Amino acid sequence: VQLVEAGGGLVQAGGSLRLSCAASGRMNSIDVMGWFRQVPGEQREPLAAITRGGIINYADSVKGRFTISRDNAKNTVYLRMNSLKPEDTAIYYCNAVGAATGYAYWGRGTLVTVSS
């Protein structure tokens, strides 16, 4: 499974961005897909996850501001980010988990920078 993120960039505080993650490969082996972020020198932080059936979970830090969605036909997962804050600045990574193995696949990440 290969994951490619897109949509990062520079945005002012209060603005919005939509990230996308295009997946390819053995997608029928994947159930959960999600988004994480990481600031250099810190641990990778889970943000949101969505199952193939549409069950969603959010981290408290982004609940109400970020929305995850998934298009199974396009093998793509999205992260809509609203009301962005400077502390949202990070590299954002897409994640997919094998349903049978629990193996985690990762994209290379996309940088989001929020200016104050």
C-alpha positions in Angstrom: 0.0 0.0 0.0 1.3 3.4 -1.0 0.0 6.7 0.4 0.6 10.1 -1.0 -0.4 13.2 0.8 -1.2 16.6 -0.8 -2.7 19.9 0.1 -0.3 21.3 2.7 1.0 24.8 2.6 1.2 28.2 4.3 -2.0 29.7 5.7 -2.8 32.5 8.1 -4.3 31.8 11.5 -8.0 31.3 11.2 -7.8 30.0 7.7 -8.6 26.6 6.3 -6.9 23.8 4.3 -7.9 20.5 3.0 -5.4 17.7 2.9 -5.9 14.6 0.7 -4.2 11.2 0.8 -4.4 9.1 -2.3 -3.8 5.4 -1.6 -2.9 2.7 -4.0 -2.1 -1.0 -3.8 -3.9 -3.7 -2.0 -6.6 -1.4 -0.6 -9.0 -4.3 0.0 -6.7 -5.2 2.9 -7.1 -1.8 4.6 -9.9 -0.9 7.0 -8.8 2.1 9.1 -7.2 5.2 7.6 -6.3 8.3 9.5 -4.2 11.4 9.9 -1.3 12.2 12.3 0.9 15.1 12.7 4.4 15.7 14.0 6.4 18.6 15.1 10.2 18.0 14.8 11.5 16.7 18.1 8.1 15.7 19.3 6.1 12.5 19.1 3.7 11.8 16.2 0.2 12.8 17.3 -2.9 11.0 16.1 -5.6 13.4 14.9 -8.5 11.5 13.3 -9.3 8.1 11.9 -12.1 6.6 9.8 -13.0 3.0 9.0 -14.1 1.7 5.7 -17.6 1.7 7.0 -17.4 5.4 8.1 -16.9 5.2 11.8 -14.9 8.2 12.9 -12.8 9.2 15.9 -11.1 12.5 16.6 -8.4 13.6 19.0 -9.7 16.2 21.5 -7.2 18.7 20.2 -8.9 18.9 16.8 -12.5 18.0 17.5 -14.9 20.6 16.1 -12.2 22.1 13.8 -11.0 19.2 11.7 -13.2 16.9 9.6 -12.0 13.5 8.2 -13.8 12.0 5.3 -13.1 9.1 2.9 -14.0 8.2 -0.6 -13.6 4.4 -0.9 -14.2 4.4 -4.6 -11.3 6.8 -5.1 -9.1 5.2 -2.3 -8.7 8.7 -0.9 -9.0 10.1 2.6 -9.3 13.8 3.3 -8.8 16.1 6.3 -10.6 19.4 6.2 -8.9 21.8 8.7 -10.7 24.9 9.8 -9.9 27.7 12.3 -6.2 26.9 12.0 -3.9 28.0 14.8 -0.1 28.5 14.7 0.2 25.5 17.0 -1.3 23.4 14.2 2.0 23.9 12.3 3.4 20.4 11.7 4.1 17.8 9.1 0.8 15.9 8.5 1.0 12.2 7.7 -1.6 9.8 6.3 -1.9 6.4 7.8 -3.5 3.1 6.8 -3.8 0.0 8.9 -4.0 -3.5 7.5 -7.2 -5.1 8.8 -5.8 -8.6 9.3 -2.2 -7.7 10.2 -2.5 -4.4 12.0 0.5 -3.3 9.9 0.7 0.5 9.6 1.5 2.1 6.3 2.6 5.8 6.2 2.8 8.5 3.6 5.8 10.9 3.4 3.9 13.7 4.9 2.9 17.2 3.9 3.9 20.4 5.7 1.3 22.7 7.1 2.5 26.1 8.3 0.1 28.4 10.1 1.3 32.0 10.5 0.1 34.3 13.2 
